[in-house]
């Protein structure tokens, strides 16, 4: 519905929330970010990735300082 294309092997689960129940999801760590610290990772996160309507892209080697 939002145009998100999930990579092969990725499963999406949808749940209905209520006043008593909330679901929390965290964006998947992008490939190429193994050497990044917490602050650098936080810079990559977008609103859409937090609500599940976007997938964070891989980071090319050398494109960010680690």
PyMOL Python script that loads the backbone (N, CA, C, O; Angstrom):
from pymol import cmd

cmd.read_pdbstr("""\
ATOM      1  N   UNK A   1       0.811  -1.195   0.000  1.00  0.00           N
ATOM      2  CA  UNK A   1       0.000   0.000   0.000  1.00  0.00           C
ATOM      3  C   UNK A   1       0.857   1.262   0.000  1.00  0.00           C
ATOM      4  O   UNK A   1       0.447   2.275  -0.568  1.00  0.00           O
ATOM      5  N   UNK A   2       2.021   1.229   0.614  1.00  0.00           N
ATOM      6  CA  UNK A   2       2.894   2.396   0.652  1.00  0.00           C
ATOM      7  C   UNK A   2       4.013   2.307  -0.375  1.00  0.00           C
ATOM      8  O   UNK A   2       4.875   3.184  -0.429  1.00  0.00           O
ATOM      9  N   UNK A   3       4.009   1.261  -1.187  1.00  0.00           N
ATOM     10  CA  UNK A   3       5.036   1.107  -2.196  1.00  0.00           C
ATOM     11  C   UNK A   3       6.341   0.534  -1.685  1.00  0.00           C
ATOM     12  O   UNK A   3       7.365   0.626  -2.363  1.00  0.00           O
ATOM     13  N   UNK A   4       6.322  -0.052  -0.509  1.00  0.00           N
ATOM     14  CA  UNK A   4       7.537  -0.633   0.061  1.00  0.00           C
ATOM     15  C   UNK A   4       7.775  -2.005  -0.554  1.00  0.00           C
ATOM     16  O   UNK A   4       6.881  -2.851  -0.570  1.00  0.00           O
ATOM     17  N   UNK A   5       8.978  -2.218  -1.058  1.00  0.00           N
ATOM     18  CA  UNK A   5       9.366  -3.516  -1.610  1.00  0.00           C
ATOM     19  C   UNK A   5      10.328  -4.166  -0.631  1.00  0.00           C
ATOM     20  O   UNK A   5      11.418  -3.645  -0.394  1.00  0.00           O
ATOM     21  N   UNK A   6       9.941  -5.290  -0.064  1.00  0.00           N
ATOM     22  CA  UNK A   6      10.787  -5.993   0.896  1.00  0.00           C
ATOM     23  C   UNK A   6      11.719  -6.950   0.171  1.00  0.00           C
ATOM     24  O   UNK A   6      11.335  -7.576  -0.817  1.00  0.00           O
ATOM     25  N   UNK A   7      12.953  -7.061   0.671  1.00  0.00           N
ATOM     26  CA  UNK A   7      13.895  -8.000   0.058  1.00  0.00           C
ATOM     27  C   UNK A   7      13.395  -9.439   0.213  1.00  0.00           C
ATOM     28  O   UNK A   7      12.618  -9.727   1.123  1.00  0.00           O
ATOM     29  N   UNK A   8      13.832 -10.335  -0.662  1.00  0.00           N
ATOM     30  CA  UNK A   8      13.462 -11.746  -0.525  1.00  0.00           C
ATOM     31  C   UNK A   8      13.857 -12.272   0.854  1.00  0.00           C
ATOM     32  O   UNK A   8      14.922 -11.942   1.374  1.00  0.00           O
ATOM     33  N   UNK A   9      12.996 -13.081   1.427  1.00  0.00           N
ATOM     34  CA  UNK A   9      13.279 -13.660   2.735  1.00  0.00           C
ATOM     35  C   UNK A   9      12.852 -12.803   3.915  1.00  0.00           C
ATOM     36  O   UNK A   9      12.986 -13.229   5.063  1.00  0.00           O
ATOM     37  N   UNK A  10      12.339 -11.599   3.656  1.00  0.00           N
ATOM     38  CA  UNK A  10      11.879 -10.723   4.735  1.00  0.00           C
ATOM     39  C   UNK A  10      10.379 -10.905   4.892  1.00  0.00           C
ATOM     40  O   UNK A  10       9.627 -10.847   3.920  1.00  0.00           O
ATOM     41  N   UNK A  11       9.959 -11.123   6.122  1.00  0.00           N
ATOM     42  CA  UNK A  11       8.548 -11.340   6.420  1.00  0.00           C
ATOM     43  C   UNK A  11       7.973 -10.103   7.091  1.00  0.00           C
ATOM     44  O   UNK A  11       8.606  -9.530   7.978  1.00  0.00           O
ATOM     45  N   UNK A  12       6.788  -9.687   6.683  1.00  0.00           N
ATOM     46  CA  UNK A  12       6.091  -8.573   7.314  1.00  0.00           C
ATOM     47  C   UNK A  12       4.900  -9.124   8.085  1.00  0.00           C
ATOM     48  O   UNK A  12       4.161  -9.976   7.590  1.00  0.00           O
ATOM     49  N   UNK A  13       4.731  -8.630   9.290  1.00  0.00           N
ATOM     50  CA  UNK A  13       3.574  -9.016  10.108  1.00  0.00           C
ATOM     51  C   UNK A  13       2.800  -7.760  10.463  1.00  0.00           C
ATOM     52  O   UNK A  13       3.383  -6.738  10.824  1.00  0.00           O
ATOM     53  N   UNK A  14       1.507  -7.845  10.361  1.00  0.00           N
ATOM     54  CA  UNK A  14       0.650  -6.704  10.639  1.00  0.00           C
ATOM     55  C   UNK A  14      -0.257  -7.061  11.800  1.00  0.00           C
ATOM     56  O   UNK A  14      -0.865  -8.131  11.821  1.00  0.00           O
ATOM     57  N   UNK A  15      -0.344  -6.165  12.756  1.00  0.00           N
ATOM     58  CA  UNK A  15      -1.223  -6.380  13.901  1.00  0.00           C
ATOM     59  C   UNK A  15      -2.085  -5.149  14.120  1.00  0.00           C
ATOM     60  O   UNK A  15      -1.692  -4.037  13.766  1.00  0.00           O
ATOM     61  N   UNK A  16      -3.236  -5.344  14.692  1.00  0.00           N
ATOM     62  CA  UNK A  16      -4.138  -4.243  14.985  1.00  0.00           C
ATOM     63  C   UNK A  16      -3.879  -3.775  16.407  1.00  0.00           C
ATOM     64  O   UNK A  16      -3.873  -4.582  17.336  1.00  0.00           O
ATOM     65  N   UNK A  17      -3.668  -2.485  16.583  1.00  0.00           N
ATOM     66  CA  UNK A  17      -3.417  -1.977  17.926  1.00  0.00           C
ATOM     67  C   UNK A  17      -4.720  -1.517  18.566  1.00  0.00           C
ATOM     68  O   UNK A  17      -5.688  -1.183  17.882  1.00  0.00           O
ATOM     69  N   UNK A  18      -4.721  -1.509  19.873  1.00  0.00           N
ATOM     70  CA  UNK A  18      -5.876  -1.046  20.639  1.00  0.00           C
ATOM     71  C   UNK A  18      -5.377  -0.056  21.677  1.00  0.00           C
ATOM     72  O   UNK A  18      -4.177   0.208  21.756  1.00  0.00           O
ATOM     73  N   UNK A  19      -6.281   0.490  22.471  1.00  0.00           N
ATOM     74  CA  UNK A  19      -5.885   1.409  23.532  1.00  0.00           C
ATOM     75  C   UNK A  19      -5.006   0.709  24.563  1.00  0.00           C
ATOM     76  O   UNK A  19      -4.190   1.353  25.222  1.00  0.00           O
ATOM     77  N   UNK A  20      -5.169  -0.605  24.704  1.00  0.00           N
ATOM     78  CA  UNK A  20      -4.402  -1.361  25.692  1.00  0.00           C
ATOM     79  C   UNK A  20      -3.141  -2.002  25.112  1.00  0.00           C
ATOM     80  O   UNK A  20      -2.259  -2.410  25.867  1.00  0.00           O
ATOM     81  N   UNK A  21      -3.044  -2.095  23.803  1.00  0.00           N
ATOM     82  CA  UNK A  21      -1.928  -2.830  23.183  1.00  0.00           C
ATOM     83  C   UNK A  21      -1.265  -1.970  22.119  1.00  0.00           C
ATOM     84  O   UNK A  21      -1.936  -1.423  21.245  1.00  0.00           O
ATOM     85  N   UNK A  22       0.054  -1.855  22.197  1.00  0.00           N
ATOM     86  CA  UNK A  22       0.834  -1.164  21.174  1.00  0.00           C
ATOM     87  C   UNK A  22       1.932  -2.097  20.701  1.00  0.00           C
ATOM     88  O   UNK A  22       2.399  -2.949  21.457  1.00  0.00           O
ATOM     89  N   UNK A  23       2.344  -1.940  19.456  1.00  0.00           N
ATOM     90  CA  UNK A  23       3.433  -2.734  18.893  1.00  0.00           C
ATOM     91  C   UNK A  23       4.631  -1.830  18.656  1.00  0.00           C
ATOM     92  O   UNK A  23       4.479  -0.671  18.270  1.00  0.00           O
ATOM     93  N   UNK A  24       5.793  -2.352  18.882  1.00  0.00           N
ATOM     94  CA  UNK A  24       7.024  -1.605  18.674  1.00  0.00           C
ATOM     95  C   UNK A  24       7.859  -2.338  17.642  1.00  0.00           C
ATOM     96  O   UNK A  24       8.061  -3.548  17.737  1.00  0.00           O
ATOM     97  N   UNK A  25       8.331  -1.613  16.680  1.00  0.00           N
ATOM     98  CA  UNK A  25       9.215  -2.198  15.679  1.00  0.00           C
ATOM     99  C   UNK A  25      10.440  -1.323  15.528  1.00  0.00           C
ATOM    100  O   UNK A  25      10.366  -0.105  15.690  1.00  0.00           O
ATOM    101  N   UNK A  26      11.533  -1.923  15.227  1.00  0.00           N
ATOM    102  CA  UNK A  26      12.768  -1.177  14.990  1.00  0.00           C
ATOM    103  C   UNK A  26      13.217  -1.440  13.563  1.00  0.00           C
ATOM    104  O   UNK A  26      13.088  -2.559  13.066  1.00  0.00           O
ATOM    105  N   UNK A  27      13.745  -0.416  12.901  1.00  0.00           N
ATOM    106  CA  UNK A  27      14.206  -0.649  11.539  1.00  0.00           C
ATOM    107  C   UNK A  27      15.363  -1.634  11.505  1.00  0.00           C
ATOM    108  O   UNK A  27      16.186  -1.676  12.420  1.00  0.00           O
ATOM    109  N   UNK A  28      15.418  -2.413  10.456  1.00  0.00           N
ATOM    110  CA  UNK A  28      16.510  -3.370  10.262  1.00  0.00           C
ATOM    111  C   UNK A  28      17.804  -2.597  10.022  1.00  0.00           C
ATOM    112  O   UNK A  28      17.816  -1.590   9.314  1.00  0.00           O
ATOM    113  N   UNK A  29      18.884  -3.077  10.617  1.00  0.00           N
ATOM    114  CA  UNK A  29      20.179  -2.430  10.438  1.00  0.00           C
ATOM    115  C   UNK A  29      20.613  -2.567   8.976  1.00  0.00           C
ATOM    116  O   UNK A  29      20.678  -3.683   8.461  1.00  0.00           O
ATOM    117  N   UNK A  30      20.911  -1.450   8.297  1.00  0.00           N
ATOM    118  CA  UNK A  30      21.317  -1.527   6.898  1.00  0.00           C
ATOM    119  C   UNK A  30      22.683  -2.194   6.734  1.00  0.00           C
ATOM    120  O   UNK A  30      23.557  -2.071   7.592  1.00  0.00           O
ATOM    121  N   UNK A  31      22.848  -2.896   5.625  1.00  0.00           N
ATOM    122  CA  UNK A  31      24.145  -3.490   5.309  1.00  0.00           C
ATOM    123  C   UNK A  31      25.183  -2.377   5.193  1.00  0.00           C
ATOM    124  O   UNK A  31      24.872  -1.275   4.742  1.00  0.00           O
ATOM    125  N   UNK A  32      26.405  -2.670   5.599  1.00  0.00           N
ATOM    126  CA  UNK A  32      27.491  -1.703   5.488  1.00  0.00           C
ATOM    127  C   UNK A  32      27.616  -0.760   6.666  1.00  0.00           C
ATOM    128  O   UNK A  32      28.413   0.177   6.626  1.00  0.00           O
ATOM    129  N   UNK A  33      26.826  -0.996   7.736  1.00  0.00           N
ATOM    130  CA  UNK A  33      26.868  -0.086   8.891  1.00  0.00           C
ATOM    131  C   UNK A  33      27.518  -0.718  10.117  1.00  0.00           C
ATOM    132  O   UNK A  33      27.409  -0.189  11.223  1.00  0.00           O
ATOM    133  N   UNK A  34      28.184  -1.834   9.922  1.00  0.00           N
ATOM    134  CA  UNK A  34      28.741  -2.569  11.060  1.00  0.00           C
ATOM    135  C   UNK A  34      29.713  -1.728  11.891  1.00  0.00           C
ATOM    136  O   UNK A  34      29.807  -1.925  13.102  1.00  0.00           O
ATOM    137  N   UNK A  35      30.436  -0.797  11.267  1.00  0.00           N
ATOM    138  CA  UNK A  35      31.414   0.008  11.997  1.00  0.00           C
ATOM    139  C   UNK A  35      30.875   1.326  12.520  1.00  0.00           C
ATOM    140  O   UNK A  35      31.620   2.094  13.129  1.00  0.00           O
ATOM    141  N   UNK A  36      29.593   1.609  12.296  1.00  0.00           N
ATOM    142  CA  UNK A  36      29.037   2.888  12.731  1.00  0.00           C
ATOM    143  C   UNK A  36      28.651   2.842  14.205  1.00  0.00           C
ATOM    144  O   UNK A  36      28.218   1.811  14.719  1.00  0.00           O
ATOM    145  N   UNK A  37      28.818   3.986  14.873  1.00  0.00           N
ATOM    146  CA  UNK A  37      28.416   4.049  16.278  1.00  0.00           C
ATOM    147  C   UNK A  37      26.929   4.429  16.368  1.00  0.00           C
ATOM    148  O   UNK A  37      26.275   4.658  15.351  1.00  0.00           O
ATOM    149  N   UNK A  38      26.419   4.491  17.581  1.00  0.00           N
ATOM    150  CA  UNK A  38      24.989   4.739  17.794  1.00  0.00           C
ATOM    151  C   UNK A  38      24.529   6.054  17.172  1.00  0.00           C
ATOM    152  O   UNK A  38      23.454   6.118  16.575  1.00  0.00           O
ATOM    153  N   UNK A  39      25.332   7.094  17.308  1.00  0.00           N
ATOM    154  CA  UNK A  39      24.974   8.400  16.760  1.00  0.00           C
ATOM    155  C   UNK A  39      24.906   8.362  15.234  1.00  0.00           C
ATOM    156  O   UNK A  39      23.989   8.928  14.638  1.00  0.00           O
ATOM    157  N   UNK A  40      25.864   7.703  14.608  1.00  0.00           N
ATOM    158  CA  UNK A  40      25.868   7.596  13.149  1.00  0.00           C
ATOM    159  C   UNK A  40      24.685   6.768  12.652  1.00  0.00           C
ATOM    160  O   UNK A  40      24.092   7.083  11.620  1.00  0.00           O
ATOM    161  N   UNK A  41      24.344   5.716  13.383  1.00  0.00           N
ATOM    162  CA  UNK A  41      23.177   4.914  13.016  1.00  0.00           C
ATOM    163  C   UNK A  41      21.898   5.736  13.152  1.00  0.00           C
ATOM    164  O   UNK A  41      21.013   5.658  12.300  1.00  0.00           O
ATOM    165  N   UNK A  42      21.801   6.524  14.222  1.00  0.00           N
ATOM    166  CA  UNK A  42      20.607   7.348  14.443  1.00  0.00           C
ATOM    167  C   UNK A  42      20.405   8.339  13.302  1.00  0.00           C
ATOM    168  O   UNK A  42      19.269   8.655  12.949  1.00  0.00           O
ATOM    169  N   UNK A  43      21.501   8.831  12.724  1.00  0.00           N
ATOM    170  CA  UNK A  43      21.402   9.768  11.602  1.00  0.00           C
ATOM    171  C   UNK A  43      20.765   9.135  10.368  1.00  0.00           C
ATOM    172  O   UNK A  43      20.215   9.846   9.527  1.00  0.00           O
ATOM    173  N   UNK A  44      20.831   7.822  10.250  1.00  0.00           N
ATOM    174  CA  UNK A  44      20.282   7.123   9.086  1.00  0.00           C
ATOM    175  C   UNK A  44      18.778   6.871   9.193  1.00  0.00           C
ATOM    176  O   UNK A  44      18.099   6.720   8.178  1.00  0.00           O
ATOM    177  N   UNK A  45      18.263   6.827  10.408  1.00  0.00           N
ATOM    178  CA  UNK A  45      16.868   6.449  10.639  1.00  0.00           C
ATOM    179  C   UNK A  45      15.931   7.572  10.201  1.00  0.00           C
ATOM    180  O   UNK A  45      16.173   8.748  10.470  1.00  0.00           O
ATOM    181  N   UNK A  46      14.866   7.182   9.526  1.00  0.00           N
ATOM    182  CA  UNK A  46      13.855   8.144   9.092  1.00  0.00           C
ATOM    183  C   UNK A  46      12.520   7.822   9.763  1.00  0.00           C
ATOM    184  O   UNK A  46      12.327   6.729  10.296  1.00  0.00           O
ATOM    185  N   UNK A  47      11.621   8.770   9.729  1.00  0.00           N
ATOM    186  CA  UNK A  47      10.282   8.541  10.276  1.00  0.00           C
ATOM    187  C   UNK A  47       9.636   7.351   9.577  1.00  0.00           C
ATOM    188  O   UNK A  47       9.048   6.484  10.223  1.00  0.00           O
ATOM    189  N   UNK A  48       9.750   7.316   8.255  1.00  0.00           N
ATOM    190  CA  UNK A  48       9.115   6.238   7.505  1.00  0.00           C
ATOM    191  C   UNK A  48       9.692   4.870   7.862  1.00  0.00           C
ATOM    192  O   UNK A  48       8.962   3.879   7.893  1.00  0.00           O
ATOM    193  N   UNK A  49      10.995   4.811   8.132  1.00  0.00           N
ATOM    194  CA  UNK A  49      11.580   3.517   8.508  1.00  0.00           C
ATOM    195  C   UNK A  49      11.091   3.075   9.885  1.00  0.00           C
ATOM    196  O   UNK A  49      11.013   1.878  10.159  1.00  0.00           O
ATOM    197  N   UNK A  50      10.765   4.026  10.743  1.00  0.00           N
ATOM    198  CA  UNK A  50      10.276   3.683  12.081  1.00  0.00           C
ATOM    199  C   UNK A  50       8.832   3.200  12.064  1.00  0.00           C
ATOM    200  O   UNK A  50       8.442   2.397  12.912  1.00  0.00           O
ATOM    201  N   UNK A  51       8.035   3.675  11.114  1.00  0.00           N
ATOM    202  CA  UNK A  51       6.635   3.255  11.065  1.00  0.00           C
ATOM    203  C   UNK A  51       6.404   2.131  10.063  1.00  0.00           C
ATOM    204  O   UNK A  51       5.274   1.685   9.870  1.00  0.00           O
ATOM    205  N   UNK A  52       7.483   1.676   9.427  1.00  0.00           N
ATOM    206  CA  UNK A  52       7.381   0.514   8.552  1.00  0.00           C
ATOM    207  C   UNK A  52       6.980   0.795   7.125  1.00  0.00           C
ATOM    208  O   UNK A  52       6.597  -0.123   6.400  1.00  0.00           O
ATOM    209  N   UNK A  53       7.061   2.058   6.700  1.00  0.00           N
ATOM    210  CA  UNK A  53       6.693   2.373   5.322  1.00  0.00           C
ATOM    211  C   UNK A  53       7.906   2.640   4.438  1.00  0.00           C
ATOM    212  O   UNK A  53       7.763   3.104   3.307  1.00  0.00           O
ATOM    213  N   UNK A  54       9.108   2.346   4.956  1.00  0.00           N
ATOM    214  CA  UNK A  54      10.337   2.483   4.169  1.00  0.00           C
ATOM    215  C   UNK A  54      11.364   1.499   4.704  1.00  0.00           C
ATOM    216  O   UNK A  54      11.337   1.114   5.873  1.00  0.00           O
ATOM    217  N   UNK A  55      12.261   1.105   3.824  1.00  0.00           N
ATOM    218  CA  UNK A  55      13.374   0.231   4.200  1.00  0.00           C
ATOM    219  C   UNK A  55      14.644   1.060   4.073  1.00  0.00           C
ATOM    220  O   UNK A  55      14.863   1.705   3.047  1.00  0.00           O
ATOM    221  N   UNK A  56      15.483   1.049   5.105  1.00  0.00           N
ATOM    222  CA  UNK A  56      16.735   1.801   5.036  1.00  0.00           C
ATOM    223  C   UNK A  56      17.666   1.169   4.014  1.00  0.00           C
ATOM    224  O   UNK A  56      17.834  -0.051   4.002  1.00  0.00           O
ATOM    225  N   UNK A  57      18.276   1.985   3.153  1.00  0.00           N
ATOM    226  CA  UNK A  57      19.177   1.434   2.137  1.00  0.00           C
ATOM    227  C   UNK A  57      20.523   1.041   2.731  1.00  0.00           C
ATOM    228  O   UNK A  57      20.909   1.516   3.799  1.00  0.00           O
ATOM    229  N   UNK A  58      21.228   0.171   2.025  1.00  0.00           N
ATOM    230  CA  UNK A  58      22.584  -0.209   2.427  1.00  0.00           C
ATOM    231  C   UNK A  58      23.486   1.012   2.317  1.00  0.00           C
ATOM    232  O   UNK A  58      23.241   1.909   1.509  1.00  0.00           O
ATOM    233  N   UNK A  59      24.527   1.037   3.132  1.00  0.00           N
ATOM    234  CA  UNK A  59      25.509   2.117   3.100  1.00  0.00           C
ATOM    235  C   UNK A  59      26.733   1.608   2.356  1.00  0.00           C
ATOM    236  O   UNK A  59      27.293   0.569   2.706  1.00  0.00           O
ATOM    237  N   UNK A  60      27.146   2.340   1.330  1.00  0.00           N
ATOM    238  CA  UNK A  60      28.308   1.934   0.539  1.00  0.00           C
ATOM    239  C   UNK A  60      29.577   2.071   1.377  1.00  0.00           C
ATOM    240  O   UNK A  60      29.717   3.037   2.126  1.00  0.00           O
ATOM    241  N   UNK A  61      30.499   1.123   1.261  1.00  0.00           N
ATOM    242  CA  UNK A  61      31.764   1.207   2.005  1.00  0.00           C
ATOM    243  C   UNK A  61      32.471   2.526   1.713  1.00  0.00           C
ATOM    244  O   UNK A  61      32.593   2.943   0.561  1.00  0.00           O
ATOM    245  N   UNK A  62      32.933   3.175   2.782  1.00  0.00           N
ATOM    246  CA  UNK A  62      33.663   4.428   2.639  1.00  0.00           C
ATOM    247  C   UNK A  62      32.807   5.654   2.433  1.00  0.00           C
ATOM    248  O   UNK A  62      33.339   6.758   2.321  1.00  0.00           O
ATOM    249  N   UNK A  63      31.479   5.495   2.378  1.00  0.00           N
ATOM    250  CA  UNK A  63      30.621   6.655   2.149  1.00  0.00           C
ATOM    251  C   UNK A  63      30.356   7.439   3.429  1.00  0.00           C
ATOM    252  O   UNK A  63      29.894   8.579   3.378  1.00  0.00           O
ATOM    253  N   UNK A  64      30.650   6.828   4.577  1.00  0.00           N
ATOM    254  CA  UNK A  64      30.499   7.491   5.878  1.00  0.00           C
ATOM    255  C   UNK A  64      31.733   7.194   6.688  1.00  0.00           C
ATOM    256  O   UNK A  64      32.355   6.142   6.537  1.00  0.00           O
ATOM    257  N   UNK A  65      32.083   8.128   7.550  1.00  0.00           N
ATOM    258  CA  UNK A  65      33.220   7.852   8.434  1.00  0.00           C
ATOM    259  C   UNK A  65      32.765   6.950   9.555  1.00  0.00           C
ATOM    260  O   UNK A  65      31.698   7.162  10.131  1.00  0.00           O
ATOM    261  N   UNK A  66      33.557   5.950   9.871  1.00  0.00           N
ATOM    262  CA  UNK A  66      33.192   4.995  10.921  1.00  0.00           C
ATOM    263  C   UNK A  66      33.893   5.321  12.210  1.00  0.00           C
ATOM    264  O   UNK A  66      33.707   4.623  13.207  1.00  0.00           O
TER     265      UNK A  66
END
""", "prot")
cmd.dss("prot")
cmd.show_as("cartoon", "prot")
cmd.util.cbc("prot")
cmd.orient("prot")
